[in-house]
Amino acid sequence: MTITIVDYNVRDYSHDKYDVVFHSETIHTLVTHTPSMVDAWLSNLPRNSHTSNSLVGLDVEWLPNRQCNMDNPIAIIQLCINRECLVFQILRASFIPQSLVAFLENQGNTFVGVGIEQDVEKLLRDYSLRVANFLELRTLATQRLGEYVRGAGLKTLAAHVLGKDIEKPRRITMSRWDNFKLTPQQVQYACIDAFASFEIGRILYDSRV
């Protein structure tokens, strides 16, 4: 697998910027806990007047629940459209911007991911955020590719649909997603998950019959 990450070393308390290179793709990534930066990212997304439905890769991460009675809240939300990725540290934010609320509730956006129903339920439970229109990638892949991918995870779907390998090291999966400063490895992991979800969704969505 070819994945590298470039840190722009932004000396700004409000955000960090990275270029995450995944095989031949470069994903421009904004990491922030600042509501105004989320506003700016959403307002700068390219608008295609000929497309009524925007596909969005969606994923979330939280501090692992290490006891059966724990239910840690979502720490970050990842959104990806084309080669633009937002990692919003919602747990660290002073408030949730209305622009994000409206974006998630927009019926014209279709959010895609693996296990997305559980993520959507947790967003509602933790932050009263409603995702109006979402699609499970495993369901879409099963319809398109067959029953053998019904229970597949993101790594397996990426191999079958994108022909690309994704590393998901447990030490990152189980890391402190509630940290104020995410490590480059965490940023890379979070970005790739959202980007791969978008790309898989785009290919499968476009190839529906």
mmCIF file of the C-alpha atoms, coordinates in Angstrom:
data_MODEL
# 
_entry.id   MODEL 
# 
loop_
_atom_site.group_PDB 
_atom_site.id 
_atom_site.type_symbol 
_atom_site.label_atom_id 
_atom_site.label_alt_id 
_atom_site.label_comp_id 
_atom_site.label_asym_id 
_atom_site.label_entity_id 
_atom_site.label_seq_id 
_atom_site.pdbx_PDB_ins_code 
_atom_site.Cartn_x 
_atom_site.Cartn_y 
_atom_site.Cartn_z 
_atom_site.occupancy 
_atom_site.B_iso_or_equiv 
_atom_site.pdbx_formal_charge 
_atom_site.auth_seq_id 
_atom_site.auth_comp_id 
_atom_site.auth_asym_id 
_atom_site.auth_atom_id 
_atom_site.pdbx_PDB_model_num 
ATOM 1   C CA . MET A 1 1   ? 0.000   0.000   0.000   1.00 0.00 ? 1   MET A CA 1 
ATOM 2   C CA . THR A 1 2   ? 1.235   3.473   -0.851  1.00 0.00 ? 2   THR A CA 1 
ATOM 3   C CA . ILE A 1 3   ? 0.088   5.995   1.734   1.00 0.00 ? 3   ILE A CA 1 
ATOM 4   C CA . THR A 1 4   ? 2.049   9.046   2.778   1.00 0.00 ? 4   THR A CA 1 
ATOM 5   C CA . ILE A 1 5   ? 1.044   12.189  4.634   1.00 0.00 ? 5   ILE A CA 1 
ATOM 6   C CA . VAL A 1 6   ? 2.265   15.772  4.306   1.00 0.00 ? 6   VAL A CA 1 
ATOM 7   C CA . ASP A 1 7   ? 1.707   18.166  7.209   1.00 0.00 ? 7   ASP A CA 1 
ATOM 8   C CA . TYR A 1 8   ? 1.368   21.828  6.218   1.00 0.00 ? 8   TYR A CA 1 
ATOM 9   C CA . ASN A 1 9   ? 2.483   22.780  9.754   1.00 0.00 ? 9   ASN A CA 1 
ATOM 10  C CA . VAL A 1 10  ? -0.159  25.478  10.050  1.00 0.00 ? 10  VAL A CA 1 
ATOM 11  C CA . ARG A 1 11  ? 0.734   27.550  13.093  1.00 0.00 ? 11  ARG A CA 1 
ATOM 12  C CA . ASP A 1 12  ? -2.844  28.306  13.944  1.00 0.00 ? 12  ASP A CA 1 
ATOM 13  C CA . TYR A 1 13  ? -4.731  27.213  17.043  1.00 0.00 ? 13  TYR A CA 1 
ATOM 14  C CA . SER A 1 14  ? -7.940  26.771  15.038  1.00 0.00 ? 14  SER A CA 1 
ATOM 15  C CA . HIS A 1 15  ? -6.921  24.086  12.547  1.00 0.00 ? 15  HIS A CA 1 
ATOM 16  C CA . ASP A 1 16  ? -4.325  21.931  10.817  1.00 0.00 ? 16  ASP A CA 1 
ATOM 17  C CA . LYS A 1 17  ? -4.002  21.099  7.130   1.00 0.00 ? 17  LYS A CA 1 
ATOM 18  C CA . TYR A 1 18  ? -2.623  17.922  5.592   1.00 0.00 ? 18  TYR A CA 1 
ATOM 19  C CA . ASP A 1 19  ? -2.208  16.316  2.212   1.00 0.00 ? 19  ASP A CA 1 
ATOM 20  C CA . VAL A 1 20  ? -2.857  12.614  2.599   1.00 0.00 ? 20  VAL A CA 1 
ATOM 21  C CA . VAL A 1 21  ? -1.551  10.636  -0.378  1.00 0.00 ? 21  VAL A CA 1 
ATOM 22  C CA . PHE A 1 22  ? -3.339  7.337   -0.879  1.00 0.00 ? 22  PHE A CA 1 
ATOM 23  C CA . HIS A 1 23  ? -1.802  5.393   -3.760  1.00 0.00 ? 23  HIS A CA 1 
ATOM 24  C CA . SER A 1 24  ? -2.130  7.886   -6.657  1.00 0.00 ? 24  SER A CA 1 
ATOM 25  C CA . GLU A 1 25  ? -4.705  10.122  -4.959  1.00 0.00 ? 25  GLU A CA 1 
ATOM 26  C CA . THR A 1 26  ? -3.964  13.238  -2.916  1.00 0.00 ? 26  THR A CA 1 
ATOM 27  C CA . ILE A 1 27  ? -6.657  14.144  -0.418  1.00 0.00 ? 27  ILE A CA 1 
ATOM 28  C CA . HIS A 1 28  ? -6.636  17.685  0.950   1.00 0.00 ? 28  HIS A CA 1 
ATOM 29  C CA . THR A 1 29  ? -7.551  17.400  4.606   1.00 0.00 ? 29  THR A CA 1 
ATOM 30  C CA . LEU A 1 30  ? -8.639  19.978  7.158   1.00 0.00 ? 30  LEU A CA 1 
ATOM 31  C CA . VAL A 1 31  ? -8.551  19.027  10.848  1.00 0.00 ? 31  VAL A CA 1 
ATOM 32  C CA . THR A 1 32  ? -10.356 21.446  13.141  1.00 0.00 ? 32  THR A CA 1 
ATOM 33  C CA . HIS A 1 33  ? -12.390 21.901  16.310  1.00 0.00 ? 33  HIS A CA 1 
ATOM 34  C CA . THR A 1 34  ? -13.401 25.438  15.287  1.00 0.00 ? 34  THR A CA 1 
ATOM 35  C CA . PRO A 1 35  ? -16.983 25.963  14.045  1.00 0.00 ? 35  PRO A CA 1 
ATOM 36  C CA . SER A 1 36  ? -16.031 28.820  11.705  1.00 0.00 ? 36  SER A CA 1 
ATOM 37  C CA . MET A 1 37  ? -13.516 26.580  9.939   1.00 0.00 ? 37  MET A CA 1 
ATOM 38  C CA . VAL A 1 38  ? -16.276 24.012  9.365   1.00 0.00 ? 38  VAL A CA 1 
ATOM 39  C CA . ASP A 1 39  ? -18.412 26.820  7.927   1.00 0.00 ? 39  ASP A CA 1 
ATOM 40  C CA . ALA A 1 40  ? -15.593 27.776  5.576   1.00 0.00 ? 40  ALA A CA 1 
ATOM 41  C CA . TRP A 1 41  ? -14.927 24.192  4.456   1.00 0.00 ? 41  TRP A CA 1 
ATOM 42  C CA . LEU A 1 42  ? -18.571 23.554  3.664   1.00 0.00 ? 42  LEU A CA 1 
ATOM 43  C CA . SER A 1 43  ? -18.987 26.865  1.844   1.00 0.00 ? 43  SER A CA 1 
ATOM 44  C CA . ASN A 1 44  ? -15.924 26.146  -0.308  1.00 0.00 ? 44  ASN A CA 1 
ATOM 45  C CA . LEU A 1 45  ? -17.119 22.772  -1.553  1.00 0.00 ? 45  LEU A CA 1 
ATOM 46  C CA . PRO A 1 46  ? -17.468 22.736  -5.345  1.00 0.00 ? 46  PRO A CA 1 
ATOM 47  C CA . ARG A 1 47  ? -21.041 23.095  -6.505  1.00 0.00 ? 47  ARG A CA 1 
ATOM 48  C CA . ASN A 1 48  ? -22.202 21.280  -9.610  1.00 0.00 ? 48  ASN A CA 1 
ATOM 49  C CA . SER A 1 49  ? -25.429 22.872  -10.773 1.00 0.00 ? 49  SER A CA 1 
ATOM 50  C CA . HIS A 1 50  ? -26.128 19.843  -12.975 1.00 0.00 ? 50  HIS A CA 1 
ATOM 51  C CA . THR A 1 51  ? -25.980 17.402  -10.062 1.00 0.00 ? 51  THR A CA 1 
ATOM 52  C CA . SER A 1 52  ? -28.905 17.314  -7.654  1.00 0.00 ? 52  SER A CA 1 
ATOM 53  C CA . ASN A 1 53  ? -27.437 14.592  -5.465  1.00 0.00 ? 53  ASN A CA 1 
ATOM 54  C CA . SER A 1 54  ? -24.064 14.974  -3.757  1.00 0.00 ? 54  SER A CA 1 
ATOM 55  C CA . LEU A 1 55  ? -22.345 11.828  -2.536  1.00 0.00 ? 55  LEU A CA 1 
ATOM 56  C CA . VAL A 1 56  ? -20.458 12.221  0.755   1.00 0.00 ? 56  VAL A CA 1 
ATOM 57  C CA . GLY A 1 57  ? -18.185 9.747   2.517   1.00 0.00 ? 57  GLY A CA 1 
ATOM 58  C CA . LEU A 1 58  ? -19.046 9.714   6.225   1.00 0.00 ? 58  LEU A CA 1 
ATOM 59  C CA . ASP A 1 59  ? -17.290 8.115   9.181   1.00 0.00 ? 59  ASP A CA 1 
ATOM 60  C CA . VAL A 1 60  ? -16.912 8.795   12.906  1.00 0.00 ? 60  VAL A CA 1 
ATOM 61  C CA . GLU A 1 61  ? -14.429 7.819   15.601  1.00 0.00 ? 61  GLU A CA 1 
ATOM 62  C CA . TRP A 1 62  ? -14.573 7.852   19.378  1.00 0.00 ? 62  TRP A CA 1 
ATOM 63  C CA . LEU A 1 63  ? -12.509 6.815   22.365  1.00 0.00 ? 63  LEU A CA 1 
ATOM 64  C CA . PRO A 1 64  ? -12.846 3.016   22.592  1.00 0.00 ? 64  PRO A CA 1 
ATOM 65  C CA . ASN A 1 65  ? -15.275 1.737   25.210  1.00 0.00 ? 65  ASN A CA 1 
ATOM 66  C CA . ARG A 1 66  ? -13.064 -0.423  27.387  1.00 0.00 ? 66  ARG A CA 1 
ATOM 67  C CA . GLN A 1 67  ? -15.821 -1.461  29.787  1.00 0.00 ? 67  GLN A CA 1 
ATOM 68  C CA . CYS A 1 68  ? -19.248 -2.920  29.045  1.00 0.00 ? 68  CYS A CA 1 
ATOM 69  C CA . ASN A 1 69  ? -21.100 -0.009  30.685  1.00 0.00 ? 69  ASN A CA 1 
ATOM 70  C CA . MET A 1 70  ? -19.164 2.716   28.818  1.00 0.00 ? 70  MET A CA 1 
ATOM 71  C CA . ASP A 1 71  ? -20.538 4.701   25.902  1.00 0.00 ? 71  ASP A CA 1 
ATOM 72  C CA . ASN A 1 72  ? -17.983 7.337   24.967  1.00 0.00 ? 72  ASN A CA 1 
ATOM 73  C CA . PRO A 1 73  ? -19.314 10.079  22.695  1.00 0.00 ? 73  PRO A CA 1 
ATOM 74  C CA . ILE A 1 74  ? -18.153 10.568  19.128  1.00 0.00 ? 74  ILE A CA 1 
ATOM 75  C CA . ALA A 1 75  ? -14.887 12.506  19.116  1.00 0.00 ? 75  ALA A CA 1 
ATOM 76  C CA . ILE A 1 76  ? -14.478 13.235  15.403  1.00 0.00 ? 76  ILE A CA 1 
ATOM 77  C CA . ILE A 1 77  ? -16.647 13.304  12.299  1.00 0.00 ? 77  ILE A CA 1 
ATOM 78  C CA . GLN A 1 78  ? -15.027 12.700  8.912   1.00 0.00 ? 78  GLN A CA 1 
ATOM 79  C CA . LEU A 1 79  ? -16.625 13.967  5.713   1.00 0.00 ? 79  LEU A CA 1 
ATOM 80  C CA . CYS A 1 80  ? -15.156 13.491  2.239   1.00 0.00 ? 80  CYS A CA 1 
ATOM 81  C CA . ILE A 1 81  ? -16.280 14.742  -1.169  1.00 0.00 ? 81  ILE A CA 1 
ATOM 82  C CA . ASN A 1 82  ? -14.004 14.056  -4.120  1.00 0.00 ? 82  ASN A CA 1 
ATOM 83  C CA . ARG A 1 83  ? -10.504 14.907  -2.840  1.00 0.00 ? 83  ARG A CA 1 
ATOM 84  C CA . GLU A 1 84  ? -11.578 17.179  0.008   1.00 0.00 ? 84  GLU A CA 1 
ATOM 85  C CA . CYS A 1 85  ? -11.787 15.789  3.543   1.00 0.00 ? 85  CYS A CA 1 
ATOM 86  C CA . LEU A 1 86  ? -12.931 17.395  6.781   1.00 0.00 ? 86  LEU A CA 1 
ATOM 87  C CA . VAL A 1 87  ? -12.003 15.955  10.172  1.00 0.00 ? 87  VAL A CA 1 
ATOM 88  C CA . PHE A 1 88  ? -14.149 17.830  12.679  1.00 0.00 ? 88  PHE A CA 1 
ATOM 89  C CA . GLN A 1 89  ? -13.173 17.352  16.316  1.00 0.00 ? 89  GLN A CA 1 
ATOM 90  C CA . ILE A 1 90  ? -16.754 17.690  17.496  1.00 0.00 ? 90  ILE A CA 1 
ATOM 91  C CA . LEU A 1 91  ? -15.958 16.660  21.061  1.00 0.00 ? 91  LEU A CA 1 
ATOM 92  C CA . ARG A 1 92  ? -13.556 19.606  21.326  1.00 0.00 ? 92  ARG A CA 1 
ATOM 93  C CA . ALA A 1 93  ? -15.829 22.137  19.612  1.00 0.00 ? 93  ALA A CA 1 
ATOM 94  C CA . SER A 1 94  ? -17.456 24.971  21.556  1.00 0.00 ? 94  SER A CA 1 
ATOM 95  C CA . PHE A 1 95  ? -20.646 24.378  19.574  1.00 0.00 ? 95  PHE A CA 1 
ATOM 96  C CA . ILE A 1 96  ? -21.885 22.602  16.463  1.00 0.00 ? 96  ILE A CA 1 
ATOM 97  C CA . PRO A 1 97  ? -22.197 25.019  13.531  1.00 0.00 ? 97  PRO A CA 1 
ATOM 98  C CA . GLN A 1 98  ? -25.597 25.348  11.908  1.00 0.00 ? 98  GLN A CA 1 
ATOM 99  C CA . SER A 1 99  ? -23.953 24.843  8.520   1.00 0.00 ? 99  SER A CA 1 
ATOM 100 C CA . LEU A 1 100 ? -23.055 21.274  9.509   1.00 0.00 ? 100 LEU A CA 1 
ATOM 101 C CA . VAL A 1 101 ? -26.551 20.620  10.860  1.00 0.00 ? 101 VAL A CA 1 
ATOM 102 C CA . ALA A 1 102 ? -28.052 21.790  7.568   1.00 0.00 ? 102 ALA A CA 1 
ATOM 103 C CA . PHE A 1 103 ? -25.521 19.808  5.506   1.00 0.00 ? 103 PHE A CA 1 
ATOM 104 C CA . LEU A 1 104 ? -26.333 16.565  7.297   1.00 0.00 ? 104 LEU A CA 1 
ATOM 105 C CA . GLU A 1 105 ? -30.079 17.201  7.070   1.00 0.00 ? 105 GLU A CA 1 
ATOM 106 C CA . ASN A 1 106 ? -29.995 18.088  3.374   1.00 0.00 ? 106 ASN A CA 1 
ATOM 107 C CA . GLN A 1 107 ? -31.975 15.453  1.489   1.00 0.00 ? 107 GLN A CA 1 
ATOM 108 C CA . GLY A 1 108 ? -29.915 16.244  -1.609  1.00 0.00 ? 108 GLY A CA 1 
ATOM 109 C CA . ASN A 1 109 ? -26.832 14.724  0.029   1.00 0.00 ? 109 ASN A CA 1 
ATOM 110 C CA . THR A 1 110 ? -26.366 10.957  0.203   1.00 0.00 ? 110 THR A CA 1 
ATOM 111 C CA . PHE A 1 111 ? -23.945 9.937   2.944   1.00 0.00 ? 111 PHE A CA 1 
ATOM 112 C CA . VAL A 1 112 ? -22.192 6.603   2.435   1.00 0.00 ? 112 VAL A CA 1 
ATOM 113 C CA . GLY A 1 113 ? -20.127 4.395   4.719   1.00 0.00 ? 113 GLY A CA 1 
ATOM 114 C CA . VAL A 1 114 ? -19.667 0.937   6.181   1.00 0.00 ? 114 VAL A CA 1 
ATOM 115 C CA . GLY A 1 115 ? -21.799 0.450   9.288   1.00 0.00 ? 115 GLY A CA 1 
ATOM 116 C CA . ILE A 1 116 ? -23.252 3.869   8.620   1.00 0.00 ? 116 ILE A CA 1 
ATOM 117 C CA . GLU A 1 117 ? -26.595 3.164   10.270  1.00 0.00 ? 117 GLU A CA 1 
ATOM 118 C CA . GLN A 1 118 ? -24.871 2.670   13.624  1.00 0.00 ? 118 GLN A CA 1 
ATOM 119 C CA . ASP A 1 119 ? -22.814 5.845   13.095  1.00 0.00 ? 119 ASP A CA 1 
ATOM 120 C CA . VAL A 1 120 ? -25.933 7.825   12.221  1.00 0.00 ? 120 VAL A CA 1 
ATOM 121 C CA . GLU A 1 121 ? -27.729 6.523   15.311  1.00 0.00 ? 121 GLU A CA 1 
ATOM 122 C CA . LYS A 1 122 ? -24.772 7.489   17.505  1.00 0.00 ? 122 LYS A CA 1 
ATOM 123 C CA . LEU A 1 123 ? -24.631 10.994  16.009  1.00 0.00 ? 123 LEU A CA 1 
ATOM 124 C CA . LEU A 1 124 ? -28.289 11.421  16.896  1.00 0.00 ? 124 LEU A CA 1 
ATOM 125 C CA . ARG A 1 125 ? -27.829 9.985   20.369  1.00 0.00 ? 125 ARG A CA 1 
ATOM 126 C CA . ASP A 1 126 ? -24.640 11.875  21.233  1.00 0.00 ? 126 ASP A CA 1 
ATOM 127 C CA . TYR A 1 127 ? -25.278 15.241  19.578  1.00 0.00 ? 127 TYR A CA 1 
ATOM 128 C CA . SER A 1 128 ? -28.894 15.273  18.303  1.00 0.00 ? 128 SER A CA 1 
ATOM 129 C CA . LEU A 1 129 ? -27.478 15.451  14.766  1.00 0.00 ? 129 LEU A CA 1 
ATOM 130 C CA . ARG A 1 130 ? -29.799 14.005  12.156  1.00 0.00 ? 130 ARG A CA 1 
ATOM 131 C CA . VAL A 1 131 ? -28.460 12.518  8.904   1.00 0.00 ? 131 VAL A CA 1 
ATOM 132 C CA . ALA A 1 132 ? -31.432 12.627  6.566   1.00 0.00 ? 132 ALA A CA 1 
ATOM 133 C CA . ASN A 1 133 ? -30.218 10.463  3.695   1.00 0.00 ? 133 ASN A CA 1 
ATOM 134 C CA . PHE A 1 134 ? -27.651 7.681   4.047   1.00 0.00 ? 134 PHE A CA 1 
ATOM 135 C CA . LEU A 1 135 ? -26.703 4.464   2.292   1.00 0.00 ? 135 LEU A CA 1 
ATOM 136 C CA . GLU A 1 136 ? -24.912 1.387   3.608   1.00 0.00 ? 136 GLU A CA 1 
ATOM 137 C CA . LEU A 1 137 ? -22.002 0.481   1.321   1.00 0.00 ? 137 LEU A CA 1 
ATOM 138 C CA . ARG A 1 138 ? -22.277 -3.227  2.123   1.00 0.00 ? 138 ARG A CA 1 
ATOM 139 C CA . THR A 1 139 ? -25.868 -3.222  0.863   1.00 0.00 ? 139 THR A CA 1 
ATOM 140 C CA . LEU A 1 140 ? -24.890 -1.364  -2.289  1.00 0.00 ? 140 LEU A CA 1 
ATOM 141 C CA . ALA A 1 141 ? -21.906 -3.682  -2.859  1.00 0.00 ? 141 ALA A CA 1 
ATOM 142 C CA . THR A 1 142 ? -24.043 -6.785  -2.371  1.00 0.00 ? 142 THR A CA 1 
ATOM 143 C CA . GLN A 1 143 ? -26.537 -5.535  -4.952  1.00 0.00 ? 143 GLN A CA 1 
ATOM 144 C CA . ARG A 1 144 ? -23.778 -4.813  -7.419  1.00 0.00 ? 144 ARG A CA 1 
ATOM 145 C CA . LEU A 1 145 ? -21.163 -7.509  -6.728  1.00 0.00 ? 145 LEU A CA 1 
ATOM 146 C CA . GLY A 1 146 ? -23.022 -10.351 -5.084  1.00 0.00 ? 146 GLY A CA 1 
ATOM 147 C CA . GLU A 1 147 ? -23.654 -12.024 -1.744  1.00 0.00 ? 147 GLU A CA 1 
ATOM 148 C CA . TYR A 1 148 ? -19.985 -12.720 -1.045  1.00 0.00 ? 148 TYR A CA 1 
ATOM 149 C CA . VAL A 1 149 ? -19.443 -9.101  0.063   1.00 0.00 ? 149 VAL A CA 1 
ATOM 150 C CA . ARG A 1 150 ? -22.548 -8.841  2.258   1.00 0.00 ? 150 ARG A CA 1 
ATOM 151 C CA . GLY A 1 151 ? -20.627 -8.771  5.531   1.00 0.00 ? 151 GLY A CA 1 
ATOM 152 C CA . ALA A 1 152 ? -17.462 -7.144  4.195   1.00 0.00 ? 152 ALA A CA 1 
ATOM 153 C CA . GLY A 1 153 ? -15.646 -4.384  6.002   1.00 0.00 ? 153 GLY A CA 1 
ATOM 154 C CA . LEU A 1 154 ? -14.164 -1.263  4.461   1.00 0.00 ? 154 LEU A CA 1 
ATOM 155 C CA . LYS A 1 155 ? -10.788 -2.928  3.895   1.00 0.00 ? 155 LYS A CA 1 
ATOM 156 C CA . THR A 1 156 ? -12.361 -5.788  1.936   1.00 0.00 ? 156 THR A CA 1 
ATOM 157 C CA . LEU A 1 157 ? -14.608 -3.485  -0.078  1.00 0.00 ? 157 LEU A CA 1 
ATOM 158 C CA . ALA A 1 158 ? -11.652 -1.261  -0.959  1.00 0.00 ? 158 ALA A CA 1 
ATOM 159 C CA . ALA A 1 159 ? -9.774  -4.295  -2.271  1.00 0.00 ? 159 ALA A CA 1 
ATOM 160 C CA . HIS A 1 160 ? -12.724 -5.514  -4.361  1.00 0.00 ? 160 HIS A CA 1 
ATOM 161 C CA . VAL A 1 161 ? -14.025 -2.173  -5.647  1.00 0.00 ? 161 VAL A CA 1 
ATOM 162 C CA . LEU A 1 162 ? -10.943 0.063   -5.730  1.00 0.00 ? 162 LEU A CA 1 
ATOM 163 C CA . GLY A 1 163 ? -8.290  -2.609  -6.135  1.00 0.00 ? 163 GLY A CA 1 
ATOM 164 C CA . LYS A 1 164 ? -6.363  -0.903  -3.321  1.00 0.00 ? 164 LYS A CA 1 
ATOM 165 C CA . ASP A 1 165 ? -5.210  -2.024  0.086   1.00 0.00 ? 165 ASP A CA 1 
ATOM 166 C CA . ILE A 1 166 ? -5.996  -0.149  3.274   1.00 0.00 ? 166 ILE A CA 1 
ATOM 167 C CA . GLU A 1 167 ? -4.060  -0.695  6.470   1.00 0.00 ? 167 GLU A CA 1 
ATOM 168 C CA . LYS A 1 168 ? -6.118  -0.479  9.652   1.00 0.00 ? 168 LYS A CA 1 
ATOM 169 C CA . PRO A 1 169 ? -3.617  -0.946  12.495  1.00 0.00 ? 169 PRO A CA 1 
ATOM 170 C CA . ARG A 1 170 ? -5.311  -1.762  15.779  1.00 0.00 ? 170 ARG A CA 1 
ATOM 171 C CA . ARG A 1 171 ? -3.094  0.678   17.689  1.00 0.00 ? 171 ARG A CA 1 
ATOM 172 C CA . ILE A 1 172 ? -4.678  3.510   15.656  1.00 0.00 ? 172 ILE A CA 1 
ATOM 173 C CA . THR A 1 173 ? -8.198  2.067   15.671  1.00 0.00 ? 173 THR A CA 1 
ATOM 174 C CA . MET A 1 174 ? -8.068  1.900   19.480  1.00 0.00 ? 174 MET A CA 1 
ATOM 175 C CA . SER A 1 175 ? -6.217  5.188   19.991  1.00 0.00 ? 175 SER A CA 1 
ATOM 176 C CA . ARG A 1 176 ? -7.211  8.354   21.855  1.00 0.00 ? 176 ARG A CA 1 
ATOM 177 C CA . TRP A 1 177 ? -9.541  9.993   19.343  1.00 0.00 ? 177 TRP A CA 1 
ATOM 178 C CA . ASP A 1 178 ? -10.472 12.535  22.011  1.00 0.00 ? 178 ASP A CA 1 
ATOM 179 C CA . ASN A 1 179 ? -6.958  14.010  22.073  1.00 0.00 ? 179 ASN A CA 1 
ATOM 180 C CA . PHE A 1 180 ? -6.824  17.736  21.434  1.00 0.00 ? 180 PHE A CA 1 
ATOM 181 C CA . LYS A 1 181 ? -4.053  17.245  18.879  1.00 0.00 ? 181 LYS A CA 1 
ATOM 182 C CA . LEU A 1 182 ? -4.489  14.251  16.601  1.00 0.00 ? 182 LEU A CA 1 
ATOM 183 C CA . THR A 1 183 ? -1.336  12.515  15.459  1.00 0.00 ? 183 THR A CA 1 
ATOM 184 C CA . PRO A 1 184 ? -0.496  12.381  11.741  1.00 0.00 ? 184 PRO A CA 1 
ATOM 185 C CA . GLN A 1 185 ? -1.220  8.644   11.867  1.00 0.00 ? 185 GLN A CA 1 
ATOM 186 C CA . GLN A 1 186 ? -4.691  9.313   13.251  1.00 0.00 ? 186 GLN A CA 1 
ATOM 187 C CA . VAL A 1 187 ? -5.333  11.955  10.601  1.00 0.00 ? 187 VAL A CA 1 
ATOM 188 C CA . GLN A 1 188 ? -4.220  9.562   7.879   1.00 0.00 ? 188 GLN A CA 1 
ATOM 189 C CA . TYR A 1 189 ? -6.432  6.766   9.221   1.00 0.00 ? 189 TYR A CA 1 
ATOM 190 C CA . ALA A 1 190 ? -9.478  9.026   9.578   1.00 0.00 ? 190 ALA A CA 1 
ATOM 191 C CA . CYS A 1 191 ? -9.035  10.610  6.166   1.00 0.00 ? 191 CYS A CA 1 
ATOM 192 C CA . ILE A 1 192 ? -8.528  7.332   4.311   1.00 0.00 ? 192 ILE A CA 1 
ATOM 193 C CA . ASP A 1 193 ? -11.651 5.821   5.859   1.00 0.00 ? 193 ASP A CA 1 
ATOM 194 C CA . ALA A 1 194 ? -13.826 8.706   4.659   1.00 0.00 ? 194 ALA A CA 1 
ATOM 195 C CA . PHE A 1 195 ? -12.139 8.945   1.252   1.00 0.00 ? 195 PHE A CA 1 
ATOM 196 C CA . ALA A 1 196 ? -12.386 5.203   0.607   1.00 0.00 ? 196 ALA A CA 1 
ATOM 197 C CA . SER A 1 197 ? -16.057 5.294   1.590   1.00 0.00 ? 197 SER A CA 1 
ATOM 198 C CA . PHE A 1 198 ? -16.668 8.098   -0.893  1.00 0.00 ? 198 PHE A CA 1 
ATOM 199 C CA . GLU A 1 199 ? -14.763 6.393   -3.703  1.00 0.00 ? 199 GLU A CA 1 
ATOM 200 C CA . ILE A 1 200 ? -16.449 3.022   -3.176  1.00 0.00 ? 200 ILE A CA 1 
ATOM 201 C CA . GLY A 1 201 ? -19.820 4.732   -3.050  1.00 0.00 ? 201 GLY A CA 1 
ATOM 202 C CA . ARG A 1 202 ? -19.102 6.760   -6.176  1.00 0.00 ? 202 ARG A CA 1 
ATOM 203 C CA . ILE A 1 203 ? -18.084 3.713   -8.216  1.00 0.00 ? 203 ILE A CA 1 
ATOM 204 C CA . LEU A 1 204 ? -20.924 1.502   -7.034  1.00 0.00 ? 204 LEU A CA 1 
ATOM 205 C CA . TYR A 1 205 ? -23.507 4.283   -7.257  1.00 0.00 ? 205 TYR A CA 1 
ATOM 206 C CA . ASP A 1 206 ? -22.511 5.163   -10.816 1.00 0.00 ? 206 ASP A CA 1 
ATOM 207 C CA . SER A 1 207 ? -22.603 1.523   -11.874 1.00 0.00 ? 207 SER A CA 1 
ATOM 208 C CA . ARG A 1 208 ? -26.086 0.735   -10.602 1.00 0.00 ? 208 ARG A CA 1 
ATOM 209 C CA . VAL A 1 209 ? -28.427 -0.894  -13.107 1.00 0.00 ? 209 VAL A CA 1 
# 
